[in-house]
């Protein structure tokens, strides 16, 4: 379909006949991202509220379909890069996200940490370096004042405001650490999220959800990278009246982290009373149900 045909199709979106509108809508949705430039141009040049509203709806649906397809591809074995997963989730709210800017921001933090590292540092000393750069130099912190806000779960917002929830701060921390070949991975505690520093002195790959015996210590990014022992996790679970389970002590996969991120957002929007946004995120979660 050339541009003139596409423009002619879009011009019919204000047809008062609902059946005609739905036929055109389905055709535009089938075109996907190809139709976006023409739809955006039509929206900018229209003064008809009905036409603008219908165009907005179609644009939003196309963007969501694209994001869901991106997540489905990401979830395939061998494709589950943690930063990319967090970016896909952020695009559900910010479809025009400047990903290069986010990657540059993270790269700068990583560079600052790398300059302070050397091969003679112990695991604990490496964590102290990361903590110093993240929390003292770049001033990241947990958002205790507005803990449940959905903005705390979008990586672009967290990098911009320097405030996040336990999960988003852990994602940034783990992405940077792993890029620096420091074996730090997520641990999905109930109602919380922390990190584990894993013994990398063996050639055996990490078995996610099982290798708690290889954890040297835990890290709580929400508390400025405070180092946590297994006994402290025991005490936390007891305080929460929760049964101790092996997966509460072991590293989890990137797939589980992104599942948790979407779940966190669903809860945030449910609290705020946004059923449409909640439903969109549940459909995102459905994409991961096959993996």
Secondary structure, 3 states (H helix, E strand, C coil): CCHHHHHHHHHHHHCCCHHHHHHHHHHHHHHHHHHHHHHHHHHHCCCCHHHHHHHHHHHHHHHHHHHHHHHHHHCCCCCCCHHHHHHHHHHCCCCCCCHHHHHHHHHHHHHHHHCCCCCCCCHHHHHHHHHHHHHHHCCCEECCCCCCCHHHHCHHHHHHHCEECHHHHHHHHHHHHHHCCCCEEEECCCCCCEEEEECCCCCCCCCCCCCHHHEEEEEEHHHCCEEECHHHHHHHHHHCCCCCCHHHCCCCCHHHHHHHHHHHHHHHHHHHCCHHHHHHHHHHHHHHHHC
